[in-house]
Amino acid sequence: MTDLVTPEIEEPNNPIWPVALYVALIGAILGFGILIRTAGAEPIQQRINPDVDTVVLDRFSVEMGRFHLESNRIPVTLEQMSPILIDAILVAVDPNYLDTKKTPTWPLAVAALKGNYIAAKPSVTQLYVRLHHGVPNTRIAALREISSVVYLERTYPKEAILEEYLSAIPLGRSSYGVEAASLAWYGRKSGEVEIAQAAHLASLAAGTSDRNEILENMRASGSITSGELAAQRKISVSEFVKPFVDSSPQHQMASDVGLKTPLQQIYVALVERYGQDAVTQGRVETKSTIDLGLQTQIAEIVQEFEADTKVQDIAVVVLDDRNQLRAAYASQQSLFERNLSDIRTVDQLMGQPIEFDLVALSDEITVLRLGELHSILGRNGRSYATELILETRDQLGQTIDRFSHHILMELDDEQASRMNDQLNDFRFRGPQLVETNNEIVVKGYLGLDPQHQIAWFGGASARFTVSFWFTTQTGSLDGTEEPQSSSSLRRESERLARRIFNASHKQT
């Protein structure tokens, strides 16, 4: 009997990688869809922070002033805005925004994966998101933007998003939102804006200077008639835009104790370091080197000195042993910039020969610079950068920057000793001083010029440097009508120096 032969069955040679690729692709698509829909579930900041005052604290965290820009950002509802203004901006940035239910996100996702982050014209929702996070420059950032768009449009009606956008968009002249911009550009509220102003603001929103193109598009959309278009083309921007006034900060000070100049200097320093937007929107809190208690006392001392004598102009500066500005007061703010070397030499101001290269002297010697020079001599030839800011923080109270003592230069011991020996010794006594025997030892120089009715002083103790100058009226300090004598100038100058050093040491 013959054995049956079982035929060999050949296994099919079909590769399985297409199936695996198909499954992976389906999984990737589903996963990507889930990512797009769920990643946006983490709420982005729903409202751009309303602008708040930038708070300035003194060195002991006592509020001493605020910065704010009038009409910087004023949120308003769509109902409060002029309808023609809303139409103009929509025509300029996203004409069909309110006509579509949702922003198409799939084309955006495909473009993002291809690296075309900003190829398509963004929707209003995208523009609103970019006010928070900026224009995306990576695939991850682009996908995050898409997820935020999905979340916002899934959570809020488009009218609400448009309202937030129109109340936050930067429109020039340090203004954010259409209400603040209308006031800044035209001196009227956004609800009072007419066709010309609406087209102008729309051009700012779209980043174009072609107002006529926007007017033409407004006619095409039915927002204005052909007659209105022709009339508007004849109007130049200069006819309805009010003159520009620089947006300098308005100061809210703790009291009238002479803080205007220090606050202005702090404002300039913050803008240079962090930008104007951070300051005008209140994103930076500042702790300054100023001692508000000492500043108040110095103001009282100087005001009493002015009342008791015939002082005409006066400026005072107090630095600590690391050149941090503790107090500064002047009868007029411009006196801080008065050049003391315009009618006398630097050697005369310092009471000894001074080499310019030795201490890097500037051409002008202001009251602050006079104090800085005496600080060098009083700190063994060490020159510190004068500081006005100790620390900056964000809105959550987290430290942004700390400003440490920066040494600019150092004289050698022989030079410092030689120059210091040429200064005069002053010993100021006063009650409740922290120094032993109620005495403050100061090395400095008191200059007198009876002919020009002026006295100036600079000196350093172990802890503080004080500089000041003042001029007198025609009569003398003692009330007579005779020209000011050297003795009375010296007496009153030493009295003022003693009171300032006394107050400075009592505060610590």
C-alpha positions in Angstrom: 0.0 0.0 0.0 1.4 3.2 -1.0 1.7 6.0 1.6 -0.2 9.1 0.8 2.1 12.1 0.2 0.9 15.2 2.0 1.6 18.2 -0.2 3.5 21.1 1.4 1.4 24.2 1.7 3.4 27.4 1.0 2.8 30.2 3.4 1.9 33.5 1.8 4.8 35.9 1.5 2.8 39.1 2.2 4.7 41.6 4.4 2.9 42.9 7.5 4.5 46.3 7.6 1.7 48.0 5.6 -0.8 46.9 8.1 1.4 48.1 11.0 1.9 51.4 9.3 -1.8 51.8 8.7 -2.6 51.0 12.4 0.2 53.4 13.5 -1.1 56.1 11.2 -4.7 55.7 12.4 -3.4 55.8 16.0 -1.4 59.0 15.3 -4.4 60.7 13.7 -6.6 59.8 16.6 -4.0 60.7 19.1 -3.4 64.0 17.4 -7.1 64.8 17.3 -7.3 64.0 21.0 -4.3 66.2 21.6 -5.8 69.1 19.7 -9.1 68.8 21.6 -7.7 68.1 25.1 -4.5 70.1 25.2 -6.5 73.2 25.1 -8.5 72.1 28.1 -5.8 73.6 30.2 -7.1 77.1 30.4 -4.9 79.8 29.0 -5.1 83.2 30.7 -8.6 84.2 29.7 -8.1 87.9 30.1 -5.0 90.0 29.5 -4.1 91.4 32.8 -5.9 94.8 33.3 -3.2 97.4 33.5 -2.5 98.2 37.1 -0.1 100.8 38.6 3.5 99.8 38.9 4.2 100.0 42.6 7.5 101.4 43.9 8.5 100.5 47.4 11.1 102.0 49.6 14.0 99.8 50.9 11.8 98.7 53.9 8.9 97.7 51.6 6.8 100.8 52.4 4.9 102.1 49.3 6.4 105.4 48.2 4.9 105.9 44.8 3.2 104.4 41.7 3.5 104.7 38.0 0.4 104.8 35.7 -0.4 106.1 32.3 -3.7 107.8 32.0 -6.2 106.0 29.7 -3.7 103.2 29.1 -6.2 100.4 28.9 -10.0 100.8 29.4 -12.0 97.6 28.8 -15.4 98.2 27.2 -18.2 95.9 25.8 -19.1 95.6 22.2 -22.3 97.5 22.9 -20.2 100.5 24.0 -18.1 100.5 20.8 -19.2 102.2 17.7 -20.6 99.6 15.2 -18.6 101.2 12.4 -15.4 100.7 14.4 -16.2 97.0 14.9 -16.9 96.5 11.2 -13.7 98.3 10.2 -11.4 96.2 12.4 -13.1 93.0 11.3 -12.8 94.0 7.7 -9.1 94.6 8.3 -8.1 91.5 10.3 -10.8 88.8 9.8 -13.9 89.7 7.7 -15.7 86.3 8.2 -14.9 85.8 11.8 -18.5 86.1 13.1 -19.9 84.3 10.1 -18.2 81.0 10.8 -19.0 78.8 13.8 -15.4 77.7 14.5 -12.0 78.5 13.3 -10.9 75.6 11.0 -8.1 74.0 13.0 -7.2 71.0 10.8 -5.5 73.1 8.1 -3.7 75.0 10.8 -2.4 71.7 12.3 -1.2 70.4 8.9 0.5 73.7 8.2 2.1 73.6 11.7 3.5 70.1 11.2 5.0 71.3 7.9 6.7 74.2 9.6 4.4 76.9 8.2 3.6 78.4 11.6 2.2 81.7 10.3 1.4 81.0 6.7 -2.4 81.4 6.9 -4.1 84.6 7.9 -4.9 84.3 11.6 -8.4 84.5 13.0 -9.4 86.9 15.7 -9.1 84.0 18.2 -5.6 83.3 17.1 -4.7 87.0 17.3 -6.1 87.1 20.9 -4.0 84.1 21.9 -1.0 85.8 20.4 -1.5 88.7 22.7 -0.6 86.3 25.5 2.0 84.1 23.9 3.3 85.9 20.9 3.5 84.5 17.3 4.5 80.8 17.3 8.0 80.1 16.0 8.2 76.3 16.6 5.9 73.4 15.9 5.1 72.9 19.6 4.2 76.5 20.0 2.0 76.4 16.9 0.2 73.3 18.2 -0.3 75.0 21.6 -1.8 77.9 19.9 -4.2 75.7 18.0 -5.2 73.9 21.3 -5.9 77.3 22.9 -8.0 78.3 20.0 -10.0 75.1 20.3 -10.5 75.6 24.0 -11.6 79.2 23.7 -14.0 78.7 20.9 -15.4 75.6 22.6 -15.9 77.5 25.9 -16.9 81.1 24.8 -19.0 82.6 22.1 -17.0 84.4 19.4 -18.5 87.7 20.3 -17.0 87.4 23.8 -13.6 86.6 22.4 -13.9 89.5 19.9 -14.8 91.9 22.8 -11.7 90.8 24.8 -9.5 91.2 21.7 -10.8 94.7 21.0 -10.2 95.7 24.6 -6.6 94.5 24.6 -5.0 95.0 21.2 -2.1 97.5 21.2 -2.9 100.4 19.0 0.0 102.9 19.5 0.6 105.8 21.7 1.0 103.4 24.7 -2.7 102.5 24.4 -4.3 99.0 24.6 -7.8 98.4 23.4 -10.0 100.6 21.2 -11.3 102.7 24.1 -7.9 103.8 25.3 -6.7 104.2 21.7 -9.7 106.4 20.7 -8.9 108.7 23.6 -5.2 108.8 22.9 -5.6 109.4 19.1 -8.8 111.4 18.8 -9.8 112.6 22.3 -13.1 110.7 22.1 -14.6 107.5 23.3 -14.7 104.4 21.1 -18.5 104.7 21.0 -18.1 108.2 19.4 -15.7 107.1 16.6 -16.8 107.9 13.1 -15.8 106.4 9.7 -12.4 108.2 9.4 -11.2 107.3 12.9 -12.5 103.7 12.6 -10.6 103.1 9.4 -7.5 104.6 11.0 -7.7 102.4 14.0 -8.4 99.4 11.8 -5.2 100.2 9.8 -3.2 100.2 13.1 -4.8 96.9 14.1 -3.9 95.3 10.8 -0.4 96.8 10.8 -0.9 98.7 7.5 -0.6 102.3 6.6 -3.1 102.0 3.7 -6.3 103.5 5.1 -7.9 103.8 1.7 -7.7 100.1 1.1 -9.6 99.5 4.3 -12.2 102.1 3.3 -12.6 100.3 0.0 -13.1 97.0 1.7 -15.6 98.6 4.0 -17.6 99.7 1.0 -17.3 96.3 -0.6 -18.7 94.7 2.6 -21.6 97.1 2.8 -20.3 98.9 5.9 -20.2 102.3 4.1 -21.7 103.6 0.8 -19.8 104.7 -2.3 -20.6 108.3 -1.4 -19.2 107.9 2.1 -16.1 106.3 0.6 -15.5 109.2 -1.8 -16.0 111.7 1.1 -13.6 109.8 3.4 -10.8 109.7 0.8 -10.7 113.5 0.9 -10.0 113.6 4.6 -6.3 113.4 5.7 -5.3 111.7 9.0 -3.9 115.0 10.3 -7.4 116.5 10.3 -8.8 114.1 12.9 -5.7 113.0 14.9 -4.9 115.2 17.9 -1.2 116.2 18.5 0.9 113.5 20.1 1.8 114.0 23.8 4.6 111.7 25.0 3.2 109.2 27.5 5.4 110.1 30.5 4.4 108.5 33.8 2.1 110.1 36.2 3.3 109.7 39.7 1.2 109.0 42.7 3.5 109.8 45.6 3.2 108.8 49.2 3.4 112.5 50.1 5.0 115.7 48.9 8.5 115.0 50.1 10.4 115.6 46.9 10.1 112.1 45.3 9.4 113.3 41.7 13.0 113.1 40.5 13.9 109.7 42.1 10.7 108.3 40.7 11.4 109.6 37.2 14.9 108.0 37.4 13.4 104.7 38.5 10.9 104.8 35.7 13.6 105.4 33.1 15.7 102.6 34.5 12.8 100.2 34.5 11.8 101.0 30.9 15.4 100.6 29.7 15.6 97.2 31.3 12.1 95.7 30.9 10.4 97.8 28.2 7.6 100.3 28.5 4.8 97.8 28.2 6.0 96.0 31.4 6.0 99.3 33.3 2.7 100.7 31.9 0.9 97.4 32.5 2.1 97.0 36.1 4.0 93.8 35.5 7.0 94.9 37.6 7.1 95.8 41.3 10.2 97.7 42.4 11.9 98.0 45.7 14.1 101.1 45.6 17.1 102.1 47.7 15.2 105.2 49.0 14.4 105.3 52.8 11.0 107.0 52.8 11.3 107.8 56.5 14.7 109.5 56.0 13.4 111.2 52.8 10.5 112.6 54.8 12.8 113.9 57.5 15.3 115.4 55.0 12.3 117.2 53.3 11.2 118.6 56.7 14.8 119.7 57.6 15.3 121.5 54.3 11.9 123.2 54.4 12.6 124.4 57.9 16.0 125.6 56.8 14.4 127.5 54.0 11.8 129.1 56.3 14.4 130.1 59.0 16.9 131.6 56.5 17.0 133.5 53.3 17.9 130.4 51.2 16.8 130.7 47.6 17.8 127.4 46.0 18.9 124.2 47.7 19.6 120.5 46.7 20.5 117.7 49.0 21.6 114.1 48.4 22.3 111.3 50.9 24.1 108.1 49.9 24.9 105.1 52.1 28.3 103.4 52.3 27.6 101.4 49.1 26.4 104.5 47.1 22.7 103.5 47.3 20.6 106.6 47.2 18.8 107.0 50.5 17.3 110.4 50.1 17.3 113.3 47.6 15.5 116.6 48.0 15.6 119.9 46.1 13.5 123.1 46.3 13.1 122.7 42.5 13.6 119.4 40.6 15.9 121.0 38.0 18.4 121.9 40.7 19.6 118.2 40.8 21.1 118.9 37.3 22.6 122.3 38.2 26.3 122.2 37.2 28.4 123.5 40.2 31.5 123.7 38.1 30.2 126.3 35.7 31.8 129.2 37.6 34.4 127.3 39.7 36.8 124.5 39.1 36.6 121.0 40.3 39.6 121.6 42.6 37.7 124.4 44.2 34.6 122.3 44.7 36.7 119.5 46.3 39.1 121.7 48.3 42.2 120.0 46.8 43.8 119.3 43.4 41.9 116.5 41.7 43.2 114.5 38.7 40.4 113.8 36.2 41.9 110.4 35.2 42.4 109.5 38.8 38.7 109.5 39.7 37.1 109.5 36.2 35.5 112.9 36.7 32.8 114.0 34.4 32.6 117.5 33.0 29.7 118.5 35.1 29.6 118.4 38.9 26.0 118.1 40.1 25.1 117.6 43.7 24.9 113.9 43.2 28.3 113.8 41.5 29.8 115.9 44.4 28.5 113.2 46.8 29.9 110.4 44.7 33.4 112.0 44.7 33.4 112.4 48.5 32.2 108.8 48.8 35.3 107.6 46.9 37.5 109.5 49.3 35.6 108.3 52.3 35.5 104.7 51.2 39.3 104.3 50.9 39.3 105.0 47.2 36.6 102.5 46.3 34.1 103.8 43.8 30.7 102.1 43.8 28.1 102.5 41.1 25.2 104.7 42.4 22.1 102.5 42.7 18.5 103.5 42.9 16.9 100.1 42.7 17.4 97.1 45.0 15.1 94.5 43.6 12.3 93.9 41.0 9.5 91.4 41.3 6.8 90.1 39.0 3.1 90.2 39.7 3.3 87.0 41.7 5.9 88.5 44.0 8.7 86.4 42.5 12.1 88.1 42.2 13.1 89.1 38.7 16.4 90.9 39.4 18.5 91.8 42.4 21.0 94.7 42.0 24.2 94.1 43.9 27.0 96.5 44.8 29.0 97.1 41.6 32.5 98.5 42.1 33.6 100.8 39.3 37.2 101.4 40.3 39.6 101.4 43.2 42.4 103.8 44.0 45.5 102.4 45.5 46.0 102.9 49.2 48.6 105.7 48.9 46.4 107.7 46.6 43.3 107.3 48.7 45.1 108.1 51.9 46.8 111.2 50.4 43.6 112.7 49.1 41.6 111.8 52.3 44.2 113.5 54.5 43.5 116.8 52.7 39.9 116.8 53.7 38.6 118.6 56.8 37.4 116.9 60.0 33.9 117.5 61.2 32.4 116.2 64.4 28.7 116.5 64.6 26.9 115.9 67.9 23.2 115.2 68.4 20.8 113.3 70.6 20.0 109.6 70.2 22.8 108.9 67.8 24.0 105.3 67.4 27.6 106.4 67.4 29.6 106.3 70.7 29.3 109.5 72.7 26.6 110.8 70.4 29.2 112.0 67.9 29.5 111.5 64.2 33.0 111.8 62.6 32.9 113.1 59.1 35.7 113.7 56.5 34.7 116.3 54.0 34.9 119.8 52.6 32.7 122.9 53.0 33.1 125.4 50.3 32.0 129.0 50.6 31.5 131.7 47.9 30.1 134.9 49.5 30.5 136.8 46.3 28.0 134.5 44.5 26.0 133.8 47.7 26.6 130.1 47.5 27.8 127.3 49.8 28.4 123.7 49.1 29.3 120.7 51.2 30.4 117.1 50.7 31.4 114.7 53.4 31.4 111.0 54.4 30.9 109.3 57.8 31.4 105.6 58.3 27.9 104.9 57.1 26.7 107.8 54.9 27.8 110.4 52.4 26.0 113.8 52.3 26.3 116.5 49.7 24.4 119.7 49.3 24.6 123.2 48.0 22.4 126.2 48.5 22.2 129.9 47.4 20.9 132.8 49.4 18.9 135.8 48.5 20.4 139.3 48.5 20.1 139.7 52.3 22.1 137.6 54.7 21.0 134.5 56.5 20.7 136.3 59.8 18.0 138.7 58.4 20.2 141.8 57.8 20.4 143.5 54.4 24.2 143.2 54.3 25.8 140.8 51.8 26.2 137.2 53.1 29.4 136.8 55.2 31.6 133.7 55.2 31.0 133.2 58.9 27.3 133.1 58.6 27.4 130.9 55.5 29.7 128.5 57.3 27.6 128.5 60.5 24.4 127.7 58.7 26.0 125.1 56.4 27.5 123.2 59.3 24.1 123.4 61.1 22.4 121.9 58.0 25.1 119.2 57.6 24.8 118.2 61.3 21.0 117.9 61.1 21.2 115.7 57.9 23.9 113.4 59.3 21.9 113.3 62.6 18.7 112.2 60.8 20.6 109.7 58.6 22.2 107.9 61.5 19.0 107.9 63.6 17.1 106.1 60.9 19.4 103.1 61.0 
